[in-house]
Amino acid sequence: TVILISPNGGEKIPSGSMYTIKWGAPPEAVKFTLEYSLNNGSSWVLIASNVTGTSYEWKVPTPTANKTKCFVRVTGYDASGVQVGVTDKSNAVFKIEVVKIISPNGGEELKSGTAYNIIWEANGTQSPISKVILYYYYNPPGETPKYKTIKTFTWNPGSYKWTVPSATVAYTSKVKIVLKSAAGTSLGVDISDGYFNISP
C-alpha cells in the first residue's frame, strides 16, 4: 500500500514555505494524487495529481490564521489509473503557522517597569503586512480582564522592547499579535501559549 512519510503529525510548518511531502509506495503505484486539509479532514484541497516519484515540493498555503488541525493525504494509482491500496494520510495533525509569538510564550516572570523584548515570527501571508498590533492581557485581581494595546507598527519589525506596565499586585498575562493588510483585514493572529507573570 501507499504510506505517507511526511508530514506525519506534530510538525509546525511555516505558511508560504516550500515543504517536501514524502511517501513510500509499491512498484505498481506509478502516479499519485496529493491533498491537504486545514480542518481536521472535514474537507480536502487538491495539491497535485499525476505526480510521479515519491516526493513533492509543496507550496504551503497562506491561511488568515494559524491552523492547528492539518493533514496531508496521498493516493496511488497504477499505469491503468486503478487505485493501489488505500489512501494514506498523516497519522496525526500538524500545524501551519502564519505568525508565532516566540517570547513571552508562558512561564516568564516579568517585573513591572523593566524592559522586556517581545519577539515574534511572521511567515507567508495572503497579502503584504501593512500593520502589526501588539496587545497584552490586563488581568489584575478585581479588575475586568481585557487586552490593552502595547504598540502599533506600520511595518513588521519582528521584535519590540516593551516596558512592562506598572502593577500593584501580581497577575498573569499573555501577549497577543495581530497582522493586518492595507485593507484592514486580518492576516494572522497569535497569543502566548501560556500565561506569564507581571509582578510589582
C-alpha positions as CSV (number, residue, x, y, z in Angstrom):
1,T,0.0,0.0,0.0
2,V,1.0,3.7,-0.2
3,I,2.3,5.1,3.0
4,L,2.7,8.8,3.8
5,I,6.0,9.6,5.5
6,S,5.9,13.3,6.0
7,P,4.2,15.4,7.2
8,N,3.0,12.7,9.6
9,G,1.9,14.7,12.6
10,G,3.3,17.2,15.1
11,E,5.2,19.4,12.6
12,K,5.0,23.2,12.7
13,I,5.2,24.3,9.1
14,P,5.6,28.0,8.2
15,S,2.9,29.3,5.9
16,G,4.0,30.1,2.4
17,S,7.1,27.9,2.7
18,M,8.2,25.0,0.5
19,Y,7.8,21.7,2.2
20,T,8.8,18.3,0.9
21,I,6.0,15.8,1.1
22,K,7.4,12.2,1.1
23,W,5.7,8.8,0.8
24,G,6.5,5.2,0.1
25,A,4.8,3.0,-2.5
26,P,4.9,-0.4,-4.1
27,P,6.3,-0.7,-7.6
28,E,2.8,-0.9,-9.3
29,A,1.9,2.6,-8.0
30,V,3.3,5.0,-10.6
31,K,1.1,8.1,-10.2
32,F,-0.1,9.9,-7.1
33,T,-2.7,12.4,-6.0
34,L,-1.9,14.7,-3.1
35,E,-4.3,16.7,-1.0
36,Y,-4.4,18.7,2.2
37,S,-6.9,19.6,4.9
38,L,-6.9,22.6,7.2
39,N,-10.0,21.5,9.2
40,N,-9.2,18.0,10.7
41,G,-10.2,16.2,7.5
42,S,-13.7,17.7,7.1
43,S,-12.7,19.0,3.6
44,W,-9.8,18.4,1.3
45,V,-8.0,20.6,-1.2
46,L,-6.0,19.2,-4.2
47,I,-2.3,19.9,-4.1
48,A,-1.4,18.0,-7.3
49,S,-2.4,15.0,-9.4
50,N,-0.5,12.6,-11.7
51,V,2.6,13.1,-9.6
52,T,5.5,10.7,-10.2
53,G,8.2,9.6,-7.8
54,T,7.8,9.5,-4.1
55,S,8.2,13.2,-3.1
56,Y,6.7,16.5,-4.0
57,E,7.7,20.1,-3.2
58,W,4.6,21.6,-1.7
59,K,4.0,25.4,-1.6
60,V,2.3,25.6,1.8
61,P,-0.9,27.7,1.8
62,T,-1.2,31.1,3.5
63,P,-4.4,31.0,5.6
64,T,-5.5,34.0,7.5
65,A,-5.0,32.3,10.9
66,N,-2.8,29.6,12.3
67,K,-4.2,26.2,11.5
68,T,-3.7,23.5,14.1
69,K,-5.6,20.6,12.6
70,C,-3.9,20.0,9.3
71,F,-3.5,16.7,7.3
72,V,-1.9,15.7,4.0
73,R,-3.1,12.5,2.2
74,V,-1.7,10.6,-0.7
75,T,-3.4,8.2,-3.1
76,G,-1.5,5.9,-5.5
77,Y,-2.6,4.6,-8.9
78,D,-1.2,2.1,-11.4
79,A,-0.5,2.6,-15.0
80,S,-4.1,2.0,-15.9
81,G,-5.4,4.6,-13.4
82,V,-6.6,2.0,-10.9
83,Q,-6.1,2.9,-7.3
84,V,-3.4,0.9,-5.5
85,G,-4.3,0.0,-1.9
86,V,-5.9,2.7,0.3
87,T,-5.4,6.4,0.7
88,D,-3.0,7.2,3.5
89,K,-2.9,10.4,5.5
90,S,-0.8,12.0,8.2
91,N,-1.0,9.8,11.4
92,A,-1.8,13.0,13.5
93,V,-2.5,16.6,12.9
94,F,0.3,19.1,12.1
95,K,0.3,22.9,12.3
96,I,0.6,25.6,9.7
97,E,1.9,28.8,11.4
98,V,1.2,32.3,9.9
99,V,2.6,34.1,12.9
100,K,4.1,32.9,16.2
101,I,4.9,34.7,19.5
102,I,8.4,33.5,20.4
103,S,8.6,35.3,23.7
104,P,7.0,35.8,26.2
105,N,5.3,32.4,25.5
106,G,4.4,31.3,29.0
107,G,6.0,30.9,32.4
108,E,8.2,34.0,32.4
109,E,8.4,36.3,35.4
110,L,8.2,40.0,34.3
111,K,8.8,42.8,36.7
112,S,6.8,46.0,36.2
113,G,8.9,48.9,34.9
114,T,11.6,46.7,33.4
115,A,12.3,46.3,29.7
116,Y,11.4,43.0,28.1
117,N,12.0,42.1,24.4
118,I,8.8,40.8,22.8
119,I,9.8,38.6,19.8
120,W,7.6,37.1,17.1
121,E,8.0,35.4,13.7
122,A,5.7,36.2,10.8
123,N,5.6,33.8,7.8
124,G,3.9,34.0,4.4
125,T,0.6,35.9,4.3
126,Q,-2.2,36.3,1.7
127,S,-1.3,39.9,1.1
128,P,1.5,42.2,2.4
129,I,1.6,43.1,6.1
130,S,0.6,46.7,6.5
131,K,0.1,46.8,10.2
132,V,1.3,44.9,13.3
133,I,-0.6,45.4,16.6
134,L,0.7,44.1,19.9
135,Y,-1.5,43.7,22.9
136,Y,-1.1,42.4,26.5
137,Y,-3.8,40.8,28.7
138,Y,-4.6,43.2,31.6
139,N,-5.7,40.9,34.3
140,P,-5.2,42.2,37.9
141,P,-7.3,40.7,40.7
142,G,-10.6,42.5,41.0
143,E,-10.4,44.2,37.6
144,T,-12.2,43.4,34.4
145,P,-9.8,41.4,32.2
146,K,-9.1,42.9,28.8
147,Y,-6.5,43.2,26.1
148,K,-4.7,46.6,26.1
149,T,-2.6,47.9,23.1
150,I,1.2,47.8,23.6
151,K,2.2,49.2,20.2
152,T,1.0,49.5,16.6
153,F,3.6,49.3,13.8
154,T,3.2,50.2,10.1
155,W,5.8,47.6,9.3
156,N,6.9,44.2,10.7
157,P,10.0,44.7,13.0
158,G,9.9,41.2,14.4
159,S,10.6,42.4,18.0
160,Y,9.8,45.2,20.4
161,K,11.4,46.3,23.6
162,W,8.4,46.6,25.9
163,T,8.4,48.5,29.2
164,V,6.4,46.1,31.4
165,P,3.4,48.1,32.8
166,S,3.3,49.0,36.5
167,A,1.4,46.6,38.8
168,T,0.5,47.0,42.5
169,V,-0.3,43.3,42.7
170,A,1.0,40.3,40.7
171,Y,-1.2,39.0,37.9
172,T,-1.0,36.6,34.9
173,S,-0.9,37.9,31.4
174,K,-0.4,37.0,27.7
175,V,0.8,38.8,24.7
176,K,-1.3,38.9,21.5
177,I,-0.2,39.9,18.0
178,V,-2.4,40.7,15.0
179,L,-1.2,41.2,11.5
180,K,-3.3,43.3,9.1
181,S,-3.4,44.2,5.4
182,A,-3.7,47.7,4.0
183,A,-7.4,47.0,3.6
184,G,-7.6,46.3,7.4
185,T,-8.3,42.6,7.1
186,S,-6.6,40.2,9.5
187,L,-3.8,38.2,8.0
188,G,-2.9,36.3,11.2
189,V,-3.2,36.2,14.9
190,D,-1.2,34.5,17.7
191,I,-1.3,34.6,21.5
192,S,1.3,33.4,24.0
193,D,0.8,29.6,24.5
194,G,0.7,30.0,28.3
195,Y,0.4,32.7,30.9
196,F,3.4,34.7,32.2
197,N,3.5,36.7,35.4
198,I,3.7,40.5,35.8
199,S,4.8,41.4,39.4
200,P,5.3,44.7,41.2
